[in-house]
């Protein structure tokens, strides 16, 4: 566990340093946020340190260890990894202005709140697969939610020119270097599609585990209920996109609603137990 705290701390400093490097030109009134090969390589190094931190924290010698902060850290790591791969083919480097501070926050919380619990039946390979898929789904939905918030901010900025002059210059510069809304919308729905597929696999593997361990196909607990609600939210969003051309603010609201259900399913209860009630 201590090694996980050390590597999470290293990842925090790495993400924070890269975030400062990205934001510094904007705060100086300059628009220069292009990320070259060197910065992309540094980001890969930060992701590597983050990955080692998760491995040391989540997979100790005694089994499988999870907590609300570790789940959030794993979600952000998976999301950042997907972003890094997407950045090789799409010009979306401006999104690092948001993703890097979010990553620094997630790793810092994992270092400060490393408490969690050992997962029962951790030797079950199907359970391990289920948890991996569930964390992947959570990471994708988290990044989609951050993307939605950014798109909502940019949409308001573009459609209210009278308010643009009231914003600080660094804020205007940050929005100016973001990818176009159409590019971001394309990325958002790609994330939603993959998230929906991952949530579907999460429900399937979860039901198989429940059937094997308790004889119940769908146990009535908070995780199952909120995961199903999230799955239904994204299913309706994708159906609305296909049949009625949903986009813009409507799509952003549905995405954030699905994210809220995922947060309640995977981190809400652990935060209450681990932090508020001080039971691990």
BELTA-V524894 format. One record per residue. RES is the residue in one letter. OMEGA is omega in whole degrees, 0 to 359 (999 if undefined). Layout:
res=RES omega=OMEGA
res=RES omega=OMEGA
This chain:
res=X omega=181
res=X omega=177
res=X omega=177
res=X omega=178
res=X omega=180
res=X omega=182
res=X omega=175
res=X omega=178
res=X omega=177
res=X omega=179
res=X omega=178
res=X omega=180
res=X omega=180
res=X omega=178
res=X omega=181
res=X omega=179
res=X omega=178
res=X omega=177
res=X omega=178
res=X omega=178
res=X omega=179
res=X omega=186
res=X omega=185
res=X omega=179
res=X omega=181
res=X omega=180
res=X omega=175
res=X omega=179
res=X omega=180
res=X omega=177
res=X omega=182
res=X omega=183
res=X omega=178
res=X omega=181
res=X omega=179
res=X omega=182
res=X omega=182
res=X omega=180
res=X omega=177
res=X omega=178
res=X omega=177
res=X omega=178
res=X omega=177
res=X omega=177
res=X omega=177
res=X omega=177
res=X omega=179
res=X omega=178
res=X omega=178
res=X omega=179
res=X omega=177
res=X omega=179
res=X omega=179
res=X omega=180
res=X omega=180
res=X omega=184
res=X omega=188
res=X omega=185
res=X omega=175
res=X omega=183
res=X omega=185
res=X omega=179
res=X omega=184
res=X omega=188
res=X omega=181
res=X omega=175
res=X omega=184
res=X omega=181
res=X omega=178
res=X omega=178
res=X omega=178
res=X omega=178
res=X omega=179
res=X omega=180
res=X omega=180
res=X omega=180
res=X omega=179
res=X omega=178
res=X omega=179
res=X omega=178
res=X omega=178
res=X omega=177
res=X omega=182
res=X omega=178
res=X omega=178
res=X omega=183
res=X omega=178
res=X omega=183
res=X omega=179
res=X omega=178
res=X omega=184
res=X omega=185
res=X omega=179
res=X omega=180
res=X omega=178
res=X omega=178
res=X omega=178
res=X omega=187
res=X omega=181
res=X omega=175
res=X omega=178
res=X omega=179
res=X omega=178
res=X omega=179
res=X omega=182
res=X omega=180
res=X omega=178
res=X omega=179
res=X omega=179
res=X omega=178
res=X omega=182
res=X omega=181
res=X omega=182
res=X omega=183
res=X omega=179
res=X omega=181
res=X omega=175
res=X omega=182
res=X omega=177
res=X omega=179
res=X omega=183
res=X omega=179
res=X omega=180
res=X omega=183
res=X omega=179
res=X omega=178
res=X omega=178
res=X omega=178
res=X omega=179
res=X omega=181
res=X omega=178
res=X omega=179
res=X omega=180
res=X omega=178
res=X omega=177
res=X omega=178
res=X omega=180
res=X omega=179
res=X omega=179
res=X omega=180
res=X omega=178
res=X omega=179
res=X omega=177
res=X omega=179
res=X omega=176
res=X omega=178
res=X omega=180
res=X omega=179
res=X omega=179
res=X omega=180
res=X omega=178
res=X omega=178
res=X omega=180
res=X omega=178
res=X omega=178
res=X omega=180
res=X omega=183
res=X omega=185
res=X omega=177
res=X omega=183
res=X omega=181
res=X omega=181
res=X omega=185
res=X omega=183
res=X omega=182
res=X omega=180
res=X omega=175
res=X omega=184
res=X omega=181
res=X omega=178
res=X omega=179
res=X omega=178
res=X omega=180
res=X omega=180
res=X omega=181
res=X omega=182
res=X omega=178
res=X omega=176
res=X omega=178
res=X omega=182
res=X omega=181
res=X omega=177
res=X omega=180
res=X omega=179
res=X omega=177
res=X omega=178
res=X omega=181
res=X omega=183
res=X omega=172
res=X omega=177
res=X omega=180
res=X omega=179
res=X omega=181
res=X omega=178
res=X omega=180
res=X omega=178
res=X omega=180
res=X omega=177
res=X omega=177
res=X omega=177
res=X omega=178
res=X omega=180
res=X omega=181
res=X omega=181
res=X omega=178
res=X omega=179
res=X omega=177
res=X omega=179
res=X omega=180
res=X omega=180
res=X omega=181
res=X omega=187
res=X omega=185
res=X omega=181
res=X omega=179
res=X omega=181
res=X omega=179
res=X omega=179
res=X omega=180
res=X omega=174
res=X omega=186
res=X omega=182
res=X omega=180
res=X omega=182
res=X omega=183
res=X omega=175
res=X omega=177
res=X omega=178
res=X omega=177
res=X omega=179
res=X omega=179
res=X omega=180
res=X omega=180
res=X omega=176
res=X omega=178
res=X omega=178
res=X omega=181
res=X omega=176
res=X omega=178
res=X omega=177
res=X omega=183
res=X omega=187
res=X omega=185
res=X omega=176
res=X omega=180
res=X omega=178
res=X omega=175
res=X omega=186
res=X omega=179
res=X omega=179
res=X omega=180
res=X omega=179
res=X omega=179
res=X omega=180
res=X omega=180
res=X omega=176
res=X omega=177
res=X omega=178
res=X omega=179
res=X omega=178
res=X omega=180
res=X omega=178
res=X omega=178
res=X omega=181
res=X omega=192
res=X omega=182
res=X omega=186
res=X omega=183
res=X omega=180
res=X omega=178
res=X omega=180
res=X omega=183
res=X omega=187
res=X omega=187
res=X omega=186
res=X omega=181
res=X omega=178
res=X omega=174
res=X omega=181
res=X omega=999
